[in-house]
């Protein structure tokens, strides 16, 4: 069919208009590349690569592409932005759609909401629609401007330093958390980043890598992060089996007592002893008890060339067959009778990583030396700040997690590296990185009745400081600083 002269004359004009619209959309990102680079880093830290990701309010698709999904979907009500996203990221899926009318017949691992929440006239209605594309493992990841920046951001829009917004809700994090809970979500944690959104060396490094992490100063950070999950549904005992991992070295006198005192949980409870080359007959005692208690499912693993409790725990977890994994120290200073409290917290959906705390109830005399107590309290405060989540006691041996969630931690262990001889921090750091709901259960801490502790206060204290530095770089700085600079410069 031959085009009319009017159609021919309109085509170049339409193409020019499209190019102009595309250039305008990309101009804002280029003008604020440092800020958008930080957003990419925040989301890359939270979102596992290779996940199913939905981005509500996806704009031009840059952030969705940055998190490297195996299957990515973006929706936005801006037709020009969607057209540009389709053109730039052909491996992803984009739809022009009003978030208030969100309707997709599929489930996602992550739902991203980046700076678009303030433009919705009914935030709760959108969140309730988002609930329809989630399952129990989905994480809702929201970043939004700190409401204290409202005046500065409005001036920036007036001066055309940032993209103008015709409508904006300025909500504090507490209001966002409340709306999430009203919509059927459970808030996991929150954080804040970026005191200076423009690159002005060396002031930028001072503000964003030091001051933004400190009390008082961090309340003035521009970017607030909130991570939530769908409200948990309790499981039945008949659906769950439990594996109790007992690392042991020279604990012969505690073995039979441990078997007698470890309670039965779920439909089945197995006990796995991991012997660290004991010299007092511990392995032989375990073998005797296996024959002595045929009604209990007990097994023995020899640690072999492995060194440290962390290695023993990982070998025990690898051999476990239960749906739920729990560590019980062989010295029995944390009573096995407390294990059902951990089990109920996990079974009922109160948390996904259950951490014991010895620093709540009074301890027996001689249970913990004074310097150890001071050190535990110091590292409790330090790691609470580093991880952005309360940890009253980081070194309590009793910890519980589902096998499926542990396998996620193990599969993504390379982010922190194989750094932990204790086994505690491998799980704690991993739980925070994977955005698991962390719950602490107090335990009554007892004195040893057999054997002696292998803890070296000063040598192990130095190891804890080194692990603190790893957490600082990887969590507070979201990775090494030079990697961040490289990512940010690539946007310019």
C-alpha positions as semicolon CSV with decimal commas, in nm:
position;residue;x (nm);y (nm);z (nm)
1;X;0,000;0,000;0,000
2;X;0,135;0,344;-0,097
3;X;0,158;0,595;0,189
4;X;-0,007;0,933;0,152
5;X;0,207;1,246;0,141
6;X;0,073;1,341;0,486
7;X;0,178;1,004;0,636
8;X;0,522;1,034;0,476
9;X;0,571;1,384;0,613
10;X;0,452;1,280;0,961
11;X;0,688;0,978;0,991
12;X;1,016;1,176;1,026
13;X;0,844;1,408;1,273
14;X;0,721;1,112;1,481
15;X;1,065;0,952;1,474
16;X;1,225;1,279;1,581
17;X;0,974;1,306;1,863
18;X;1,051;0,953;1,980
19;X;1,424;1,022;1,978
20;X;1,368;1,340;2,174
21;X;1,159;1,155;2,432
22;X;1,419;0,880;2,466
23;X;1,699;1,132;2,507
24;X;1,503;1,315;2,776
25;X;1,440;0,993;2,972
26;X;1,805;0,891;2,961
27;X;1,934;1,242;3,032
28;X;1,818;1,230;3,394
29;X;2,001;0,905;3,457
30;X;2,320;1,029;3,300
31;X;2,301;1,358;3,489
32;X;2,265;1,168;3,820
33;X;2,481;0,865;3,738
34;X;2,649;0,857;4,079
35;X;2,313;0,833;4,257
36;X;2,178;0,565;4,021
37;X;2,504;0,371;4,057
38;X;2,442;0,355;4,432
39;X;2,087;0,231;4,378
40;X;2,220;-0,046;4,154
41;X;2,468;-0,151;4,425
42;X;2,199;-0,160;4,694
43;X;1,973;-0,381;4,486
44;X;2,256;-0,606;4,367
45;X;2,344;-0,668;4,731
46;X;1,985;-0,764;4,818
47;X;1,881;-0,958;4,505
48;X;2,040;-1,294;4,419
49;X;2,151;-1,306;4,054
50;X;1,951;-1,550;3,846
51;X;1,623;-1,489;4,032
52;X;1,271;-1,420;3,906
53;X;1,226;-1,045;3,951
54;X;0,932;-0,806;3,906
55;X;1,006;-0,432;3,905
56;X;0,697;-0,219;3,971
57;X;0,760;0,129;3,832
58;X;1,055;0,015;3,621
59;X;1,114;0,341;3,429
60;X;1,366;0,265;3,150
61;X;1,460;-0,081;3,281
62;X;1,815;-0,006;3,401
63;X;1,770;-0,130;3,755
64;X;1,594;-0,450;3,649
65;X;1,882;-0,528;3,413
66;X;2,140;-0,444;3,684
67;X;2,021;-0,721;3,920
68;X;2,075;-0,984;3,646
69;X;1,750;-1,182;3,675
70;X;1,697;-1,515;3,504
71;X;1,346;-1,388;3,429
72;X;1,270;-1,020;3,466
73;X;0,943;-0,832;3,426
74;X;0,902;-0,456;3,448
75;X;0,580;-0,255;3,454
76;X;0,531;0,120;3,435
77;X;0,246;0,353;3,338
78;X;0,482;0,567;3,126
79;X;0,444;0,440;2,768
80;X;0,762;0,617;2,648
81;X;0,971;0,460;2,926
82;X;0,836;0,112;2,849
83;X;0,906;0,153;2,478
84;X;1,264;0,257;2,555
85;X;1,311;-0,032;2,802
86;X;1,196;-0,283;2,539
87;X;1,438;-0,134;2,290
88;X;1,737;-0,140;2,527
89;X;1,684;-0,469;2,712
90;X;1,537;-0,722;2,472
91;X;1,604;-1,016;2,706
92;X;1,363;-0,875;2,965
93;X;0,984;-0,831;2,955
94;X;0,818;-0,491;2,988
95;X;0,451;-0,393;3,002
96;X;0,272;-0,062;3,010
97;X;0,055;-0,104;3,317
98;X;-0,080;0,112;3,599
99;X;0,047;-0,038;3,928
100;X;-0,303;0,010;4,072
101;X;-0,423;-0,239;3,810
102;X;-0,134;-0,486;3,843
103;X;-0,243;-0,832;3,735
104;X;0,008;-1,102;3,646
105;X;-0,055;-1,476;3,667
106;X;0,292;-1,576;3,796
107;X;0,509;-1,566;4,108
108;X;0,841;-1,389;4,165
109;X;1,137;-1,426;4,400
110;X;1,172;-1,049;4,437
111;X;0,945;-0,751;4,381
112;X;1,137;-0,422;4,346
113;X;0,984;-0,083;4,420
114;X;1,241;0,189;4,361
115;X;1,135;0,552;4,422
116;X;0,795;0,495;4,260
117;X;0,590;0,434;4,575
118;X;0,547;0,808;4,637
119;X;0,364;0,855;4,307
120;X;0,083;0,611;4,388
121;X;-0,244;0,761;4,508
122;X;-0,336;0,437;4,695
123;X;-0,020;0,263;4,813
124;X;-0,203;-0,004;5,012
125;X;-0,411;-0,104;4,710
126;X;-0,095;-0,155;4,502
127;X;0,074;-0,356;4,777
128;X;-0,234;-0,579;4,804
129;X;-0,213;-0,646;4,429
130;X;0,158;-0,721;4,464
131;X;0,068;-0,985;4,723
132;X;-0,091;-1,184;4,440
133;X;0,245;-1,237;4,266
134;X;0,431;-1,356;4,578
135;X;0,482;-1,684;4,760
136;X;0,633;-1,755;5,103
137;X;0,989;-1,706;4,973
138;X;0,932;-1,373;4,793
139;X;1,105;-1,059;4,919
140;X;0,962;-0,710;4,867
141;X;1,248;-0,460;4,831
142;X;1,158;-0,092;4,862
143;X;1,386;0,210;4,837
144;X;1,247;0,555;4,885
145;X;1,364;0,907;4,958
146;X;1,408;1,011;5,319
147;X;1,119;1,248;5,393
148;X;1,367;1,492;5,554
149;X;1,498;1,559;5,203
150;X;1,162;1,681;5,070
151;X;1,263;2,048;5,052
152;X;1,602;1,979;4,892
153;X;1,452;1,740;4,634
154;X;1,177;1,989;4,546
155;X;1,438;2,258;4,485
156;X;1,635;2,012;4,271
157;X;1,326;1,947;4,056
158;X;1,263;2,321;4,020
159;X;1,621;2,373;3,906
160;X;1,592;2,071;3,672
161;X;1,883;1,900;3,846
162;X;1,660;1,594;3,895
163;X;1,352;1,458;3,722
164;X;1,040;1,659;3,815
165;X;0,755;1,476;3,987
166;X;0,400;1,604;3,954
167;X;0,272;1,407;4,255
168;X;0,466;1,281;4,554
169;X;0,391;1,121;4,891
170;X;0,675;1,185;5,135
171;X;0,656;0,896;5,381
172;X;0,888;0,805;5,668
173;X;0,999;0,442;5,690
174;X;0,757;0,379;5,976
175;X;0,459;0,464;5,754
176;X;0,591;0,237;5,476
177;X;0,634;-0,047;5,727
178;X;0,279;0,009;5,854
179;X;0,136;-0,003;5,500
180;X;0,326;-0,325;5,433
181;X;0,186;-0,487;5,746
182;X;-0,167;-0,373;5,660
183;X;-0,123;-0,536;5,318
184;X;-0,019;-0,874;5,459
185;X;0,360;-0,838;5,466
186;X;0,610;-0,883;5,748
187;X;0,898;-0,633;5,762
188;X;1,236;-0,804;5,790
189;X;1,475;-0,513;5,821
190;X;1,546;-0,157;5,715
191;X;1,858;0,044;5,638
192;X;1,968;0,377;5,495
193;X;2,240;0,490;5,253
194;X;2,389;0,787;5,071
195;X;2,427;1,118;5,248
196;X;2,558;1,293;4,934
197;X;2,398;1,190;4,600
198;X;2,641;1,390;4,385
199;X;3,009;1,306;4,334
200;X;3,222;1,580;4,494
201;X;3,556;1,422;4,594
202;X;3,680;1,394;4,864
203;X;3,365;1,511;5,043
204;X;3,159;1,234;4,881
205;X;3,374;0,956;5,029
206;X;3,365;1,114;5,375
207;X;2,986;1,151;5,371
208;X;2,887;0,823;5,204
209;X;3,147;0,582;5,342
210;X;3,193;0,718;5,695
211;X;2,940;0,975;5,822
212;X;2,640;0,797;5,668
213;X;2,718;0,491;5,884
214;X;2,733;0,674;6,216
215;X;2,451;0,730;6,467
216;X;2,267;1,061;6,426
217;X;2,429;1,130;6,086
218;X;2,265;0,827;5,923
219;X;1,918;0,969;5,992
220;X;1,996;1,226;5,723
221;X;2,078;0,971;5,450
222;X;1,880;1,016;5,130
223;X;1,791;0,653;5,053
224;X;1,581;0,443;5,289
225;X;1,562;0,067;5,232
226;X;1,283;-0,158;5,361
227;X;1,275;-0,535;5,299
228;X;0,962;-0,739;5,370
229;X;0,819;-1,085;5,311
230;X;0,463;-1,223;5,290
231;X;0,322;-1,297;5,635
232;X;0,428;-1,650;5,729
233;X;0,190;-1,944;5,762
234;X;0,260;-2,200;6,036
235;X;0,352;-2,551;5,927
236;X;0,241;-2,881;6,076
237;X;0,469;-3,109;6,279
238;X;0,389;-3,387;6,036
239;X;0,547;-3,183;5,754
240;X;0,882;-3,133;5,928
241;X;1,176;-3,349;6,028
242;X;1,471;-3,224;6,233
243;X;1,845;-3,293;6,217
244;X;2,042;-3,205;6,531
245;X;2,411;-3,154;6,450
246;X;2,646;-3,206;6,747
247;X;3,009;-3,104;6,675
248;X;3,232;-3,267;6,937
249;X;3,597;-3,301;7,029
250;X;3,701;-3,472;7,352
251;X;3,346;-3,474;7,491
252;X;3,316;-3,843;7,585
253;X;3,149;-3,767;7,919
254;X;2,869;-3,565;7,754
255;X;2,764;-3,796;7,470
256;X;2,510;-4,020;7,642
257;X;2,364;-3,726;7,834
258;X;2,318;-3,537;7,506
259;X;2,127;-3,829;7,352
260;X;1,901;-3,859;7,658
261;X;1,831;-3,485;7,671
262;X;1,784;-3,395;7,302
263;X;1,403;-3,393;7,262
264;X;1,208;-3,539;6,974
265;X;1,074;-3,271;6,739
266;X;0,856;-3,286;6,429
267;X;0,773;-3,618;6,272
268;X;1,131;-3,744;6,315
269;X;1,451;-3,627;6,486
270;X;1,795;-3,748;6,387
271;X;2,114;-3,679;6,584
272;X;2,441;-3,643;6,391
273;X;2,766;-3,635;6,589
274;X;3,067;-3,492;6,403
275;X;3,383;-3,597;6,584
276;X;3,686;-3,373;6,544
277;X;3,956;-3,638;6,594
278;X;3,900;-3,677;6,968
279;X;4,168;-3,844;7,180
280;X;3,954;-3,931;7,487
281;X;3,739;-4,203;7,330
282;X;3,452;-3,977;7,218
283;X;3,404;-4,162;6,887
284;X;3,396;-4,500;7,062
285;X;3,139;-4,368;7,309
286;X;2,919;-4,250;7,022
287;X;2,940;-4,594;6,861
288;X;2,843;-4,755;7,193
289;X;2,543;-4,523;7,229
290;X;2,426;-4,596;6,875
291;X;2,391;-4,961;6,981
292;X;2,256;-4,870;7,325
293;X;1,973;-4,648;7,192
294;X;1,830;-4,821;6,881
295;X;1,506;-4,622;6,918
296;X;1,695;-4,298;6,840
297;X;1,825;-4,223;6,490
298;X;2,192;-4,152;6,562
299;X;2,491;-4,136;6,327
300;X;2,862;-4,054;6,351
301;X;3,074;-3,857;6,105
302;X;3,451;-3,835;6,137
303;X;3,577;-3,485;6,060
304;X;3,901;-3,619;5,917
305;X;4,141;-3,354;5,789
306;X;3,894;-3,073;5,857
307;X;3,974;-2,822;6,130
308;X;3,742;-2,620;6,351
309;X;3,378;-2,618;6,447
310;X;3,277;-2,442;6,125
311;X;3,407;-2,731;5,915
312;X;3,233;-2,981;6,143
313;X;2,900;-2,798;6,116
314;X;2,919;-2,783;5,736
315;X;2,993;-3,157;5,716
316;X;2,705;-3,232;5,951
317;X;2,465;-3,014;5,753
318;X;2,573;-3,183;5,428
319;X;2,490;-3,525;5,572
320;X;2,161;-3,420;5,733
321;X;1,832;-3,548;5,593
322;X;1,595;-3,333;5,801
323;X;1,390;-3,037;5,678
324;X;1,524;-2,833;5,971
325;X;1,889;-2,810;6,081
326;X;1,998;-2,716;6,432
327;X;2,337;-2,700;6,605
328;X;2,368;-2,832;6,960
329;X;2,707;-2,788;7,127
330;X;2,833;-3,111;7,283
331;X;2,938;-2,938;7,606
332;X;2,563;-2,895;7,685
333;X;2,620;-2,550;7,834
334;X;2,319;-2,441;7,626
335;X;2,060;-2,696;7,744
336;X;1,912;-2,928;7,477
337;X;1,578;-2,888;7,656
338;X;1,556;-2,540;7,498
339;X;1,558;-2,676;7,141
340;X;1,174;-2,700;7,115
341;X;1,158;-2,320;7,161
342;X;1,374;-2,281;6,849
343;X;1,168;-2,540;6,663
344;X;0,835;-2,371;6,743
345;X;0,968;-2,031;6,632
346;X;1,068;-2,176;6,295
347;X;0,765;-2,401;6,253
348;X;0,520;-2,119;6,334
349;X;0,685;-1,876;6,092
350;X;0,815;-1,637;6,358
351;X;1,153;-1,641;6,189
352;X;1,363;-1,814;5,925
353;X;1,694;-1,806;6,111
354;X;1,667;-1,868;6,485
355;X;1,968;-1,753;6,687
356;X;2,025;-1,843;7,052
357;X;2,113;-1,578;7,310
358;X;2,295;-1,657;7,637
359;X;2,297;-1,295;7,755
360;X;1,934;-1,259;7,862
361;X;1,888;-1,497;8,157
362;X;2,125;-1,513;8,458
363;X;2,412;-1,758;8,402
364;X;2,544;-2,021;8,636
365;X;2,869;-1,929;8,808
366;X;3,176;-2,028;8,604
367;X;2,960;-2,064;8,290
368;X;3,144;-1,777;8,117
369;X;3,463;-1,606;8,221
370;X;3,441;-1,232;8,286
371;X;3,658;-1,130;7,988
372;X;3,458;-1,361;7,761
373;X;3,136;-1,198;7,884
374;X;3,273;-0,850;7,810
375;X;3,392;-0,965;7,468
376;X;3,053;-1,117;7,383
377;X;2,873;-0,797;7,479
378;X;3,116;-0,587;7,276
379;X;3,078;-0,801;6,964
380;X;2,700;-0,807;7,013
381;X;2,689;-0,427;6,984
382;X;2,941;-0,425;6,698
383;X;2,763;-0,686;6,487
384;X;2,421;-0,533;6,552
385;X;2,556;-0,213;6,396
386;X;2,742;-0,391;6,115
387;X;2,450;-0,611;6,013
388;X;2,175;-0,354;6,064
389;X;1,985;-0,610;6,272
390;X;1,978;-0,681;6,642
391;X;2,205;-0,964;6,762
392;X;2,220;-0,993;7,140
393;X;2,465;-1,286;7,125
394;X;2,661;-1,379;6,811
395;X;2,853;-1,674;6,956
396;X;2,579;-1,884;7,114
397;X;2,623;-2,233;6,969
398;X;2,252;-2,306;6,924
399;X;2,123;-2,197;6,583
400;X;1,837;-2,328;6,369
401;X;1,752;-2,289;6,000
402;X;1,563;-2,484;5,737
403;X;1,774;-2,702;5,509
404;X;1,642;-2,518;5,201
405;X;1,749;-2,181;5,340
406;X;2,088;-2,317;5,448
407;X;2,146;-2,439;5,093
408;X;2,083;-2,081;4,969
409;X;2,348;-1,955;5,211
410;X;2,592;-2,226;5,100
411;X;2,530;-2,159;4,730
412;X;2,606;-1,787;4,777
413;X;2,893;-1,825;5,026
414;X;3,145;-1,684;4,778
415;X;3,026;-1,327;4,851
416;X;3,195;-1,336;5,193
417;X;3,441;-1,619;5,127
418;X;3,544;-1,914;5,343
419;X;3,648;-1,700;5,638
420;X;3,479;-1,846;5,948
421;X;3,642;-2,120;6,161
422;X;3,359;-2,100;6,417
423;X;3,062;-2,159;6,184
424;X;2,851;-1,895;6,359
425;X;2,925;-1,603;6,131
426;X;2,901;-1,797;5,809
427;X;2,536;-1,851;5,903
428;X;2,472;-1,506;6,050
429;X;2,623;-1,314;5,756
430;X;2,451;-1,546;5,510
431;X;2,112;-1,505;5,679
432;X;2,138;-1,126;5,661
433;X;2,260;-1,134;5,298
434;X;1,968;-1,360;5,196
435;X;1,719;-1,140;5,385
436;X;1,595;-1,410;5,620
437;X;1,379;-1,309;5,912
438;X;1,607;-1,337;6,218
439;X;1,464;-1,416;6,561
440;X;1,655;-1,461;6,886
441;X;1,558;-1,719;7,148
442;X;1,704;-1,677;7,500
443;X;1,868;-1,985;7,654
444;X;1,977;-2,058;8,011
445;X;2,356;-2,088;8,000
446;X;2,511;-2,353;8,225
447;X;2,861;-2,436;8,345
448;X;3,050;-2,729;8,191
449;X;3,034;-3,063;8,373
450;X;3,296;-3,242;8,162
451;X;3,605;-3,138;7,968
452;X;3,745;-2,792;7,912
453;X;3,674;-2,509;7,670
454;X;3,880;-2,474;7,352
455;X;3,820;-2,098;7,329
456;X;4,130;-1,880;7,327
457;X;4,014;-1,535;7,433
458;X;4,280;-1,329;7,262
459;X;4,347;-1,537;6,951
460;X;3,976;-1,585;6,882
461;X;3,907;-1,221;6,970
462;X;4,152;-1,119;6,697
463;X;3,971;-1,350;6,452
464;X;3,641;-1,185;6,544
465;X;3,787;-0,841;6,471
466;X;3,902;-0,961;6,129
467;X;3,554;-1,098;6,059
468;X;3,411;-0,763;6,167
469;X;3,622;-0,595;5,900
470;X;3,489;-0,839;5,638
471;X;3,132;-0,756;5,744
472;X;3,207;-0,384;5,733
473;X;3,338;-0,395;5,376
474;X;3,083;-0,638;5,239
475;X;2,769;-0,517;5,415
476;X;2,819;-0,155;5,518
477;X;3,009;-0,068;5,200
478;X;2,812;-0,316;4,985
479;X;3,138;-0,456;4,851
480;X;3,482;-0,310;4,799
481;X;3,507;0,059;4,731
482;X;3,709;0,028;4,409
483;X;3,444;-0,206;4,264
484;X;3,180;0,054;4,340
485;X;3,378;0,329;4,172
486;X;3,422;0,116;3,863
487;X;3,046;0,048;3,841
488;X;2,962;0,414;3,891
489;X;3,211;0,539;3,631
490;X;3,075;0,296;3,373
491;X;2,748;0,491;3,378
492;X;2,910;0,823;3,283
